Amino acid sequence: MKRATLPLAIILLLLATFFGFSGAYTVSETEQIIITQFGKPVGEPIRDAGLHFKIPFIQEVTRIEKRVLAWDGRPNEMPTKDKTYIVVDTFGRWRINDAKQFFLRLRDERSAQSRLDDILGSETRNAIAKHELIEVIRTTKDREPDRDATLLDAPGNIGMLYPITMGRAKIEAEIFSKAASKLTDFGIELLDVRFKRINYNESVRKRIFERMISERQQIAERFRSEGAGEAAKIMGKSERDLLAIESEAYKTVQEIHGVADAKATEIYAEAYNQSEASVAFYEFIMTMESYQEMLDQESTLILTTGSDIFKFLKKVDQPNDHAAAAN
Protein backbone atom coordinates (compact mmCIF):
# COMPACT_ATOMS: atom_id res chain seq x y z
CA MET A 1 0.00 0.00 0.00
CA LYS A 2 2.81 2.36 0.89
CA ARG A 3 4.54 1.49 -2.35
CA ALA A 4 1.42 2.53 -4.34
CA THR A 5 1.01 5.87 -2.60
CA LEU A 6 4.64 6.95 -3.09
CA PRO A 7 4.43 7.53 -6.85
CA LEU A 8 1.10 9.28 -6.38
CA ALA A 9 2.66 11.65 -3.85
CA ILE A 10 5.51 12.39 -6.23
CA ILE A 11 3.07 13.14 -9.02
CA LEU A 12 1.00 15.41 -6.79
CA LEU A 13 4.17 17.18 -5.67
CA LEU A 14 5.26 17.72 -9.26
CA LEU A 15 1.82 18.99 -10.21
CA ALA A 16 1.82 21.37 -7.24
CA THR A 17 5.28 22.61 -8.20
CA PHE A 18 4.21 23.10 -11.81
CA PHE A 19 1.06 24.98 -10.87
CA GLY A 20 3.02 26.98 -8.33
CA PHE A 21 5.54 28.14 -10.93
CA SER A 22 2.76 28.81 -13.43
CA GLY A 23 0.89 30.95 -10.94
CA ALA A 24 3.87 32.85 -9.53
CA TYR A 25 5.35 36.02 -11.07
CA THR A 26 7.61 38.87 -9.99
CA VAL A 27 7.15 42.61 -10.22
CA SER A 28 10.22 44.86 -10.62
CA GLU A 29 10.62 48.42 -9.38
CA THR A 30 10.25 49.88 -12.88
CA GLU A 31 6.93 48.31 -13.86
CA GLN A 32 3.35 47.76 -12.85
CA ILE A 33 1.22 44.70 -13.56
CA ILE A 34 -2.27 44.26 -14.98
CA ILE A 35 -3.79 40.81 -14.44
CA THR A 36 -6.12 39.85 -17.26
CA GLN A 37 -8.60 37.00 -17.32
CA PHE A 38 -9.86 36.04 -20.76
CA GLY A 39 -8.50 39.35 -22.07
CA LYS A 40 -10.18 41.56 -19.47
CA PRO A 41 -8.37 43.22 -16.53
CA VAL A 42 -9.06 41.75 -13.10
CA GLY A 43 -8.65 43.77 -9.94
CA GLU A 44 -6.43 46.81 -9.50
CA PRO A 45 -2.94 47.27 -11.00
CA ILE A 46 -0.13 45.77 -8.94
CA ARG A 47 2.61 48.32 -8.28
CA ASP A 48 4.44 46.73 -5.33
CA ALA A 49 7.69 45.06 -6.29
CA GLY A 50 8.21 41.45 -5.27
CA LEU A 51 6.70 37.97 -5.71
CA HIS A 52 2.99 37.65 -6.53
CA PHE A 53 0.61 34.90 -7.57
CA LYS A 54 -2.21 34.44 -10.08
CA ILE A 55 -4.49 31.67 -11.23
CA PRO A 56 -2.46 29.46 -13.58
CA PHE A 57 -3.52 29.19 -17.23
CA ILE A 58 -6.58 31.37 -16.69
CA GLN A 59 -4.99 34.70 -15.76
CA GLU A 60 -2.24 36.44 -17.74
CA VAL A 61 0.32 39.05 -16.70
CA THR A 62 0.59 42.30 -18.68
CA ARG A 63 3.57 44.43 -17.79
CA ILE A 64 3.30 48.20 -18.10
CA GLU A 65 6.19 50.67 -17.74
CA LYS A 66 6.20 52.81 -14.61
CA ARG A 67 9.16 55.07 -15.46
CA VAL A 68 9.13 58.43 -17.26
CA LEU A 69 8.91 57.90 -21.02
CA ALA A 70 10.03 60.10 -23.90
CA TRP A 71 7.98 61.40 -26.80
CA ASP A 72 9.84 62.89 -29.77
CA GLY A 73 7.53 64.41 -32.33
CA ARG A 74 8.20 64.61 -36.04
CA PRO A 75 9.15 68.05 -37.44
CA ASN A 76 6.02 69.56 -38.97
CA GLU A 77 5.56 72.60 -41.16
CA MET A 78 2.90 75.01 -39.93
CA PRO A 79 1.94 78.69 -40.40
CA THR A 80 2.06 81.38 -37.73
CA LYS A 81 -0.57 84.07 -37.28
CA ASP A 82 1.38 86.42 -39.57
CA LYS A 83 1.40 83.71 -42.30
CA THR A 84 5.07 82.83 -41.92
CA TYR A 85 5.65 79.11 -42.47
CA ILE A 86 8.01 77.49 -39.99
CA VAL A 87 9.10 73.93 -39.24
CA VAL A 88 8.51 73.08 -35.58
CA ASP A 89 10.18 70.10 -33.87
CA THR A 90 8.83 69.28 -30.39
CA PHE A 91 9.54 66.74 -27.67
CA GLY A 92 7.88 65.77 -24.41
CA ARG A 93 8.00 63.55 -21.33
CA TRP A 94 5.12 61.40 -20.03
CA ARG A 95 4.31 58.43 -17.86
CA ILE A 96 1.46 55.98 -17.23
CA ASN A 97 -0.27 56.92 -13.98
CA ASP A 98 -3.43 54.81 -14.44
CA ALA A 99 -2.36 51.43 -15.75
CA LYS A 100 -5.87 49.98 -15.93
CA GLN A 101 -7.27 52.89 -17.93
CA PHE A 102 -4.19 52.86 -20.13
CA PHE A 103 -4.66 49.15 -20.83
CA LEU A 104 -8.34 49.54 -21.63
CA ARG A 105 -7.85 52.48 -24.00
CA LEU A 106 -4.44 51.93 -25.59
CA ARG A 107 -3.07 48.50 -24.59
CA ASP A 108 0.61 49.24 -25.31
CA GLU A 109 3.21 52.01 -25.66
CA ARG A 110 3.13 51.94 -29.45
CA SER A 111 -0.51 52.98 -29.45
CA ALA A 112 0.26 55.58 -26.79
CA GLN A 113 3.00 57.13 -28.92
CA SER A 114 0.62 57.34 -31.85
CA ARG A 115 -2.02 59.05 -29.72
CA LEU A 116 0.59 61.47 -28.37
CA ASP A 117 1.55 62.34 -31.96
CA ASP A 118 -2.06 63.17 -32.73
CA ILE A 119 -2.86 65.22 -29.63
CA LEU A 120 0.44 67.06 -29.12
CA GLY A 121 0.87 67.68 -32.85
CA SER A 122 -2.66 69.12 -33.09
CA GLU A 123 -2.26 71.36 -30.03
CA THR A 124 1.12 72.57 -31.27
CA ARG A 125 -0.34 73.49 -34.64
CA ASN A 126 -3.25 75.34 -33.00
CA ALA A 127 -0.95 77.29 -30.68
CA ILE A 128 1.45 78.29 -33.46
CA ALA A 129 -1.44 79.43 -35.68
CA LYS A 130 -2.73 81.76 -32.93
CA HIS A 131 0.55 83.63 -32.37
CA GLU A 132 2.95 85.64 -34.50
CA LEU A 133 6.45 84.46 -35.28
CA ILE A 134 8.12 86.81 -32.78
CA GLU A 135 6.02 85.27 -29.98
CA VAL A 136 7.23 81.77 -30.88
CA ILE A 137 10.89 82.78 -31.16
CA ARG A 138 11.30 85.10 -28.17
CA THR A 139 11.38 83.59 -24.67
CA THR A 140 11.01 86.57 -22.34
CA LYS A 141 7.69 88.31 -21.97
CA ASP A 142 8.93 91.23 -19.85
CA ARG A 143 11.87 92.25 -22.02
CA GLU A 144 11.56 95.89 -23.07
CA PRO A 145 11.56 96.69 -26.81
CA ASP A 146 14.93 98.45 -26.75
CA ARG A 147 17.92 98.50 -29.05
CA ASP A 148 21.69 98.62 -28.83
CA ALA A 149 23.09 101.89 -27.46
CA THR A 150 25.08 102.46 -30.65
CA LEU A 151 21.86 102.29 -32.69
CA LEU A 152 19.70 104.68 -30.65
CA ASP A 153 19.55 107.25 -33.44
CA ALA A 154 19.46 104.72 -36.29
CA PRO A 155 16.70 105.32 -38.84
CA GLY A 156 13.51 103.25 -38.72
CA ASN A 157 13.40 100.07 -36.64
CA ILE A 158 16.98 98.94 -37.23
CA GLY A 159 18.12 96.87 -34.26
CA MET A 160 14.72 97.24 -32.53
CA LEU A 161 13.42 94.38 -30.38
CA TYR A 162 9.68 94.20 -30.96
CA PRO A 163 7.41 93.86 -27.91
CA ILE A 164 5.75 90.51 -27.17
CA THR A 165 2.71 89.58 -25.11
CA MET A 166 3.43 85.91 -24.29
CA GLY A 167 6.72 84.47 -25.49
CA ARG A 168 7.80 80.94 -26.30
CA ALA A 169 7.66 79.64 -22.72
CA LYS A 170 4.02 80.70 -22.37
CA ILE A 171 3.10 79.07 -25.67
CA GLU A 172 4.74 75.82 -24.53
CA ALA A 173 2.74 76.03 -21.28
CA GLU A 174 -0.45 76.55 -23.28
CA ILE A 175 0.24 73.45 -25.39
CA PHE A 176 1.02 71.47 -22.24
CA SER A 177 -2.16 72.42 -20.37
CA LYS A 178 -4.51 71.64 -23.26
CA ALA A 179 -2.83 68.37 -24.21
CA ALA A 180 -2.52 67.15 -20.60
CA SER A 181 -6.27 67.35 -20.01
CA LYS A 182 -6.96 65.25 -23.12
CA LEU A 183 -4.37 62.60 -22.24
CA THR A 184 -5.81 62.05 -18.75
CA ASP A 185 -8.63 59.96 -20.27
CA PHE A 186 -6.00 57.52 -21.53
CA GLY A 187 -4.35 57.05 -18.13
CA ILE A 188 -1.35 59.17 -19.25
CA GLU A 189 0.22 61.95 -17.21
CA LEU A 190 1.95 64.50 -19.42
CA LEU A 191 5.02 65.89 -17.63
CA ASP A 192 6.48 68.39 -20.07
CA VAL A 193 6.35 69.69 -23.66
CA ARG A 194 9.10 71.80 -25.27
CA PHE A 195 10.12 73.14 -28.66
CA LYS A 196 13.30 71.36 -29.67
CA ARG A 197 13.93 73.35 -32.84
CA ILE A 198 12.18 75.99 -34.91
CA ASN A 199 13.33 76.56 -38.49
CA TYR A 200 12.05 78.77 -41.26
CA ASN A 201 10.45 77.20 -44.27
CA GLU A 202 12.90 77.03 -47.18
CA SER A 203 10.85 79.51 -49.21
CA VAL A 204 10.72 81.95 -46.29
CA ARG A 205 14.31 81.50 -45.12
CA LYS A 206 15.79 83.28 -48.12
CA ARG A 207 13.61 86.37 -47.55
CA ILE A 208 14.44 86.38 -43.85
CA PHE A 209 18.18 86.19 -44.56
CA GLU A 210 17.91 88.95 -47.17
CA ARG A 211 16.13 91.18 -44.69
CA MET A 212 18.75 90.47 -42.03
CA ILE A 213 21.57 91.21 -44.49
CA SER A 214 19.87 94.45 -45.58
CA GLU A 215 19.50 95.58 -41.98
CA ARG A 216 23.14 94.80 -41.20
CA GLN A 217 24.23 96.66 -44.34
CA GLN A 218 22.24 99.73 -43.28
CA ILE A 219 23.93 99.65 -39.89
CA ALA A 220 27.37 99.22 -41.51
CA GLU A 221 26.69 102.07 -43.94
CA ARG A 222 25.65 104.30 -41.07
CA PHE A 223 28.88 103.50 -39.22
CA ARG A 224 30.90 104.20 -42.38
CA SER A 225 29.13 107.53 -42.85
CA GLU A 226 29.77 108.53 -39.25
CA GLY A 227 33.42 107.46 -39.60
CA ALA A 228 33.84 109.51 -42.79
CA GLY A 229 32.31 112.52 -41.05
CA GLU A 230 34.63 112.16 -38.08
CA ALA A 231 37.61 111.77 -40.42
CA ALA A 232 36.65 114.94 -42.31
CA LYS A 233 36.23 116.78 -39.04
CA ILE A 234 39.66 115.66 -37.83
CA MET A 235 41.30 116.57 -41.16
CA GLY A 236 39.66 120.00 -41.14
CA LYS A 237 40.85 120.67 -37.61
CA SER A 238 44.36 119.51 -38.52
CA GLU A 239 44.48 121.80 -41.55
CA ARG A 240 43.18 124.71 -39.50
CA ASP A 241 45.78 124.12 -36.80
CA LEU A 242 48.50 123.81 -39.46
CA LEU A 243 47.50 127.13 -41.07
CA ALA A 244 47.50 128.80 -37.65
CA ILE A 245 50.99 127.46 -36.92
CA GLU A 246 52.28 128.55 -40.35
CA SER A 247 50.72 131.99 -39.94
CA GLU A 248 52.29 132.43 -36.54
CA ALA A 249 55.65 131.24 -37.85
CA TYR A 250 55.46 133.63 -40.84
CA LYS A 251 54.62 136.49 -38.49
CA THR A 252 57.60 135.61 -36.31
CA VAL A 253 59.91 135.38 -39.34
CA GLN A 254 58.77 138.78 -40.60
CA GLU A 255 59.29 140.31 -37.20
CA ILE A 256 62.83 138.89 -37.04
CA HIS A 257 63.57 140.19 -40.57
CA GLY A 258 62.24 143.61 -39.65
CA VAL A 259 64.35 143.79 -36.52
CA ALA A 260 67.42 142.61 -38.46
CA ASP A 261 66.86 145.15 -41.25
CA ALA A 262 66.42 147.94 -38.72
CA LYS A 263 69.57 146.87 -36.94
CA ALA A 264 71.51 146.75 -40.23
CA THR A 265 70.22 150.17 -41.25
CA GLU A 266 71.21 151.55 -37.90
CA ILE A 267 74.70 150.11 -38.26
CA TYR A 268 75.00 151.48 -41.79
CA ALA A 269 73.81 154.92 -40.63
CA GLU A 270 76.30 154.98 -37.80
CA ALA A 271 79.09 153.98 -40.15
CA TYR A 272 78.02 156.59 -42.68
CA ASN A 273 78.18 159.41 -40.09
CA GLN A 274 81.64 158.57 -38.76
CA SER A 275 84.02 160.01 -41.47
CA GLU A 276 84.43 160.64 -45.16
CA ALA A 277 86.73 157.63 -45.45
CA SER A 278 84.12 155.45 -43.83
CA VAL A 279 81.48 156.89 -46.14
CA ALA A 280 83.63 156.12 -49.16
CA PHE A 281 84.28 152.60 -47.90
CA TYR A 282 80.59 152.08 -47.16
CA GLU A 283 79.68 153.33 -50.61
CA PHE A 284 82.26 151.03 -52.17
CA ILE A 285 80.99 147.96 -50.19
CA MET A 286 77.36 148.67 -51.07
CA THR A 287 78.24 149.10 -54.73
CA MET A 288 80.16 145.82 -54.76
CA GLU A 289 77.14 144.07 -53.22
CA SER A 290 75.01 145.60 -55.94
CA TYR A 291 77.41 144.26 -58.58
CA GLN A 292 77.11 140.78 -57.03
CA GLU A 293 73.33 140.87 -57.09
CA MET A 294 73.04 142.32 -60.60
CA LEU A 295 75.78 140.54 -62.45
CA ASP A 296 76.31 136.87 -63.23
CA GLN A 297 77.67 134.87 -66.17
CA GLU A 298 74.49 135.27 -68.19
CA SER A 299 73.84 138.98 -67.49
CA THR A 300 74.53 141.88 -69.79
CA LEU A 301 74.72 145.36 -68.22
CA ILE A 302 74.60 148.59 -70.21
CA LEU A 303 75.66 151.70 -68.28
CA THR A 304 76.36 155.31 -69.16
CA THR A 305 79.70 156.79 -68.28
CA GLY A 306 78.05 159.13 -65.82
CA SER A 307 76.29 156.39 -63.85
CA ASP A 308 77.01 156.18 -60.13
CA ILE A 309 77.47 152.46 -60.45
CA PHE A 310 79.99 152.84 -63.28
CA LYS A 311 82.26 155.20 -61.39
CA PHE A 312 84.17 152.38 -59.64
CA LEU A 313 84.59 150.51 -62.88
CA LYS A 314 86.28 153.54 -64.45
CA LYS A 315 88.97 153.34 -61.79
CA VAL A 316 89.42 149.57 -61.86
CA ASP A 317 92.97 150.03 -63.17
CA GLN A 318 93.86 152.31 -60.26
CA PRO A 319 93.96 150.04 -57.21
CA ASN A 320 96.04 152.54 -55.25
CA ASP A 321 93.22 155.05 -55.36
CA HIS A 322 90.89 152.49 -53.81
CA ALA A 323 93.40 151.61 -51.19
CA ALA A 324 93.81 155.27 -50.39
CA ALA A 325 90.09 155.67 -50.18
CA ALA A 326 89.90 152.69 -47.88
CA ASN A 327 92.56 154.24 -45.64
VEXDREN-2710 file (C-alpha; in Angstrom, 1 decimal):
% VEXDREN-2710
k/r/px/py/pz
1/MET/0.0/0.0/0.0
2/LYS/2.8/2.4/0.9
3/ARG/4.5/1.5/-2.4
4/ALA/1.4/2.5/-4.3
5/THR/1.0/5.9/-2.6
6/LEU/4.6/6.9/-3.1
7/PRO/4.4/7.5/-6.9
8/LEU/1.1/9.3/-6.4
9/ALA/2.7/11.6/-3.9
10/ILE/5.5/12.4/-6.2
11/ILE/3.1/13.1/-9.0
12/LEU/1.0/15.4/-6.8
13/LEU/4.2/17.2/-5.7
14/LEU/5.3/17.7/-9.3
15/LEU/1.8/19.0/-10.2
16/ALA/1.8/21.4/-7.2
17/THR/5.3/22.6/-8.2
18/PHE/4.2/23.1/-11.8
19/PHE/1.1/25.0/-10.9
20/GLY/3.0/27.0/-8.3
21/PHE/5.5/28.1/-10.9
22/SER/2.8/28.8/-13.4
23/GLY/0.9/31.0/-10.9
24/ALA/3.9/32.8/-9.5
25/TYR/5.3/36.0/-11.1
26/THR/7.6/38.9/-10.0
27/VAL/7.2/42.6/-10.2
28/SER/10.2/44.9/-10.6
29/GLU/10.6/48.4/-9.4
30/THR/10.2/49.9/-12.9
31/GLU/6.9/48.3/-13.9
32/GLN/3.3/47.8/-12.9
33/ILE/1.2/44.7/-13.6
34/ILE/-2.3/44.3/-15.0
35/ILE/-3.8/40.8/-14.4
36/THR/-6.1/39.9/-17.3
37/GLN/-8.6/37.0/-17.3
38/PHE/-9.9/36.0/-20.8
39/GLY/-8.5/39.3/-22.1
40/LYS/-10.2/41.6/-19.5
41/PRO/-8.4/43.2/-16.5
42/VAL/-9.1/41.7/-13.1
43/GLY/-8.6/43.8/-9.9
44/GLU/-6.4/46.8/-9.5
45/PRO/-2.9/47.3/-11.0
46/ILE/-0.1/45.8/-8.9
47/ARG/2.6/48.3/-8.3
48/ASP/4.4/46.7/-5.3
49/ALA/7.7/45.1/-6.3
50/GLY/8.2/41.4/-5.3
51/LEU/6.7/38.0/-5.7
52/HIS/3.0/37.7/-6.5
53/PHE/0.6/34.9/-7.6
54/LYS/-2.2/34.4/-10.1
55/ILE/-4.5/31.7/-11.2
56/PRO/-2.5/29.5/-13.6
57/PHE/-3.5/29.2/-17.2
58/ILE/-6.6/31.4/-16.7
59/GLN/-5.0/34.7/-15.8
60/GLU/-2.2/36.4/-17.7
61/VAL/0.3/39.1/-16.7
62/THR/0.6/42.3/-18.7
63/ARG/3.6/44.4/-17.8
64/ILE/3.3/48.2/-18.1
65/GLU/6.2/50.7/-17.7
66/LYS/6.2/52.8/-14.6
67/ARG/9.2/55.1/-15.5
68/VAL/9.1/58.4/-17.3
69/LEU/8.9/57.9/-21.0
70/ALA/10.0/60.1/-23.9
71/TRP/8.0/61.4/-26.8
72/ASP/9.8/62.9/-29.8
73/GLY/7.5/64.4/-32.3
74/ARG/8.2/64.6/-36.0
75/PRO/9.1/68.0/-37.4
76/ASN/6.0/69.6/-39.0
77/GLU/5.6/72.6/-41.2
78/MET/2.9/75.0/-39.9
79/PRO/1.9/78.7/-40.4
80/THR/2.1/81.4/-37.7
81/LYS/-0.6/84.1/-37.3
82/ASP/1.4/86.4/-39.6
83/LYS/1.4/83.7/-42.3
84/THR/5.1/82.8/-41.9
85/TYR/5.6/79.1/-42.5
86/ILE/8.0/77.5/-40.0
87/VAL/9.1/73.9/-39.2
88/VAL/8.5/73.1/-35.6
89/ASP/10.2/70.1/-33.9
90/THR/8.8/69.3/-30.4
91/PHE/9.5/66.7/-27.7
92/GLY/7.9/65.8/-24.4
93/ARG/8.0/63.6/-21.3
94/TRP/5.1/61.4/-20.0
95/ARG/4.3/58.4/-17.9
96/ILE/1.5/56.0/-17.2
97/ASN/-0.3/56.9/-14.0
98/ASP/-3.4/54.8/-14.4
99/ALA/-2.4/51.4/-15.8
100/LYS/-5.9/50.0/-15.9
101/GLN/-7.3/52.9/-17.9
102/PHE/-4.2/52.9/-20.1
103/PHE/-4.7/49.1/-20.8
104/LEU/-8.3/49.5/-21.6
105/ARG/-7.9/52.5/-24.0
106/LEU/-4.4/51.9/-25.6
107/ARG/-3.1/48.5/-24.6
108/ASP/0.6/49.2/-25.3
109/GLU/3.2/52.0/-25.7
110/ARG/3.1/51.9/-29.5
111/SER/-0.5/53.0/-29.4
112/ALA/0.3/55.6/-26.8
113/GLN/3.0/57.1/-28.9
114/SER/0.6/57.3/-31.8
115/ARG/-2.0/59.1/-29.7
116/LEU/0.6/61.5/-28.4
117/ASP/1.6/62.3/-32.0
118/ASP/-2.1/63.2/-32.7
119/ILE/-2.9/65.2/-29.6
120/LEU/0.4/67.1/-29.1
121/GLY/0.9/67.7/-32.8
122/SER/-2.7/69.1/-33.1
123/GLU/-2.3/71.4/-30.0
124/THR/1.1/72.6/-31.3
125/ARG/-0.3/73.5/-34.6
126/ASN/-3.3/75.3/-33.0
127/ALA/-0.9/77.3/-30.7
128/ILE/1.4/78.3/-33.5
129/ALA/-1.4/79.4/-35.7
130/LYS/-2.7/81.8/-32.9
131/HIS/0.5/83.6/-32.4
132/GLU/2.9/85.6/-34.5
133/LEU/6.5/84.5/-35.3
134/ILE/8.1/86.8/-32.8
135/GLU/6.0/85.3/-30.0
136/VAL/7.2/81.8/-30.9
137/ILE/10.9/82.8/-31.2
138/ARG/11.3/85.1/-28.2
139/THR/11.4/83.6/-24.7
140/THR/11.0/86.6/-22.3
141/LYS/7.7/88.3/-22.0
142/ASP/8.9/91.2/-19.8
143/ARG/11.9/92.3/-22.0
144/GLU/11.6/95.9/-23.1
145/PRO/11.6/96.7/-26.8
146/ASP/14.9/98.5/-26.8
147/ARG/17.9/98.5/-29.0
148/ASP/21.7/98.6/-28.8
149/ALA/23.1/101.9/-27.5
150/THR/25.1/102.5/-30.7
151/LEU/21.9/102.3/-32.7
152/LEU/19.7/104.7/-30.7
153/ASP/19.6/107.2/-33.4
154/ALA/19.5/104.7/-36.3
155/PRO/16.7/105.3/-38.8
156/GLY/13.5/103.2/-38.7
157/ASN/13.4/100.1/-36.6
158/ILE/17.0/98.9/-37.2
159/GLY/18.1/96.9/-34.3
160/MET/14.7/97.2/-32.5
161/LEU/13.4/94.4/-30.4
162/TYR/9.7/94.2/-31.0
163/PRO/7.4/93.9/-27.9
164/ILE/5.7/90.5/-27.2
165/THR/2.7/89.6/-25.1
166/MET/3.4/85.9/-24.3
167/GLY/6.7/84.5/-25.5
168/ARG/7.8/80.9/-26.3
169/ALA/7.7/79.6/-22.7
170/LYS/4.0/80.7/-22.4
171/ILE/3.1/79.1/-25.7
172/GLU/4.7/75.8/-24.5
173/ALA/2.7/76.0/-21.3
174/GLU/-0.4/76.6/-23.3
175/ILE/0.2/73.4/-25.4
176/PHE/1.0/71.5/-22.2
177/SER/-2.2/72.4/-20.4
178/LYS/-4.5/71.6/-23.3
179/ALA/-2.8/68.4/-24.2
180/ALA/-2.5/67.1/-20.6
181/SER/-6.3/67.3/-20.0
182/LYS/-7.0/65.3/-23.1
183/LEU/-4.4/62.6/-22.2
184/THR/-5.8/62.1/-18.8
185/ASP/-8.6/60.0/-20.3
186/PHE/-6.0/57.5/-21.5
187/GLY/-4.3/57.1/-18.1
188/ILE/-1.4/59.2/-19.3
189/GLU/0.2/61.9/-17.2
190/LEU/2.0/64.5/-19.4
191/LEU/5.0/65.9/-17.6
192/ASP/6.5/68.4/-20.1
193/VAL/6.4/69.7/-23.7
194/ARG/9.1/71.8/-25.3
195/PHE/10.1/73.1/-28.7
196/LYS/13.3/71.4/-29.7
197/ARG/13.9/73.3/-32.8
198/ILE/12.2/76.0/-34.9
199/ASN/13.3/76.6/-38.5
200/TYR/12.1/78.8/-41.3
201/ASN/10.4/77.2/-44.3
202/GLU/12.9/77.0/-47.2
203/SER/10.8/79.5/-49.2
204/VAL/10.7/82.0/-46.3
205/ARG/14.3/81.5/-45.1
206/LYS/15.8/83.3/-48.1
207/ARG/13.6/86.4/-47.6
208/ILE/14.4/86.4/-43.8
209/PHE/18.2/86.2/-44.6
210/GLU/17.9/88.9/-47.2
211/ARG/16.1/91.2/-44.7
212/MET/18.8/90.5/-42.0
213/ILE/21.6/91.2/-44.5
214/SER/19.9/94.5/-45.6
215/GLU/19.5/95.6/-42.0
216/ARG/23.1/94.8/-41.2
217/GLN/24.2/96.7/-44.3
218/GLN/22.2/99.7/-43.3
219/ILE/23.9/99.7/-39.9
220/ALA/27.4/99.2/-41.5
221/GLU/26.7/102.1/-43.9
222/ARG/25.7/104.3/-41.1
223/PHE/28.9/103.5/-39.2
224/ARG/30.9/104.2/-42.4
225/SER/29.1/107.5/-42.9
226/GLU/29.8/108.5/-39.3
227/GLY/33.4/107.5/-39.6
228/ALA/33.8/109.5/-42.8
229/GLY/32.3/112.5/-41.0
230/GLU/34.6/112.2/-38.1
231/ALA/37.6/111.8/-40.4
232/ALA/36.6/114.9/-42.3
233/LYS/36.2/116.8/-39.0
234/ILE/39.7/115.7/-37.8
235/MET/41.3/116.6/-41.2
236/GLY/39.7/120.0/-41.1
237/LYS/40.8/120.7/-37.6
238/SER/44.4/119.5/-38.5
239/GLU/44.5/121.8/-41.6
240/ARG/43.2/124.7/-39.5
241/ASP/45.8/124.1/-36.8
242/LEU/48.5/123.8/-39.5
243/LEU/47.5/127.1/-41.1
244/ALA/47.5/128.8/-37.7
245/ILE/51.0/127.5/-36.9
246/GLU/52.3/128.5/-40.3
247/SER/50.7/132.0/-39.9
248/GLU/52.3/132.4/-36.5
249/ALA/55.7/131.2/-37.9
250/TYR/55.5/133.6/-40.8
251/LYS/54.6/136.5/-38.5
252/THR/57.6/135.6/-36.3
253/VAL/59.9/135.4/-39.3
254/GLN/58.8/138.8/-40.6
255/GLU/59.3/140.3/-37.2
256/ILE/62.8/138.9/-37.0
257/HIS/63.6/140.2/-40.6
258/GLY/62.2/143.6/-39.6
259/VAL/64.3/143.8/-36.5
260/ALA/67.4/142.6/-38.5
261/ASP/66.9/145.2/-41.2
262/ALA/66.4/147.9/-38.7
263/LYS/69.6/146.9/-36.9
264/ALA/71.5/146.7/-40.2
265/THR/70.2/150.2/-41.3
266/GLU/71.2/151.5/-37.9
267/ILE/74.7/150.1/-38.3
268/TYR/75.0/151.5/-41.8
269/ALA/73.8/154.9/-40.6
270/GLU/76.3/155.0/-37.8
271/ALA/79.1/154.0/-40.2
272/TYR/78.0/156.6/-42.7
273/ASN/78.2/159.4/-40.1
274/GLN/81.6/158.6/-38.8
275/SER/84.0/160.0/-41.5
276/GLU/84.4/160.6/-45.2
277/ALA/86.7/157.6/-45.4
278/SER/84.1/155.5/-43.8
279/VAL/81.5/156.9/-46.1
280/ALA/83.6/156.1/-49.2
281/PHE/84.3/152.6/-47.9
282/TYR/80.6/152.1/-47.2
283/GLU/79.7/153.3/-50.6
284/PHE/82.3/151.0/-52.2
285/ILE/81.0/148.0/-50.2
286/MET/77.4/148.7/-51.1
287/THR/78.2/149.1/-54.7
288/MET/80.2/145.8/-54.8
289/GLU/77.1/144.1/-53.2
290/SER/75.0/145.6/-55.9
291/TYR/77.4/144.3/-58.6
292/GLN/77.1/140.8/-57.0
293/GLU/73.3/140.9/-57.1
294/MET/73.0/142.3/-60.6
295/LEU/75.8/140.5/-62.5
296/ASP/76.3/136.9/-63.2
297/GLN/77.7/134.9/-66.2
298/GLU/74.5/135.3/-68.2
299/SER/73.8/139.0/-67.5
300/THR/74.5/141.9/-69.8
301/LEU/74.7/145.4/-68.2
302/ILE/74.6/148.6/-70.2
303/LEU/75.7/151.7/-68.3
304/THR/76.4/155.3/-69.2
305/THR/79.7/156.8/-68.3
306/GLY/78.0/159.1/-65.8
307/SER/76.3/156.4/-63.9
308/ASP/77.0/156.2/-60.1
309/ILE/77.5/152.5/-60.5
310/PHE/80.0/152.8/-63.3
311/LYS/82.3/155.2/-61.4
312/PHE/84.2/152.4/-59.6
313/LEU/84.6/150.5/-62.9
314/LYS/86.3/153.5/-64.5
315/LYS/89.0/153.3/-61.8
316/VAL/89.4/149.6/-61.9
317/ASP/93.0/150.0/-63.2
318/GLN/93.9/152.3/-60.3
319/PRO/94.0/150.0/-57.2
320/ASN/96.0/152.5/-55.3
321/ASP/93.2/155.1/-55.4
322/HIS/90.9/152.5/-53.8
323/ALA/93.4/151.6/-51.2
324/ALA/93.8/155.3/-50.4
325/ALA/90.1/155.7/-50.2
326/ALA/89.9/152.7/-47.9
327/ASN/92.6/154.2/-45.6
END
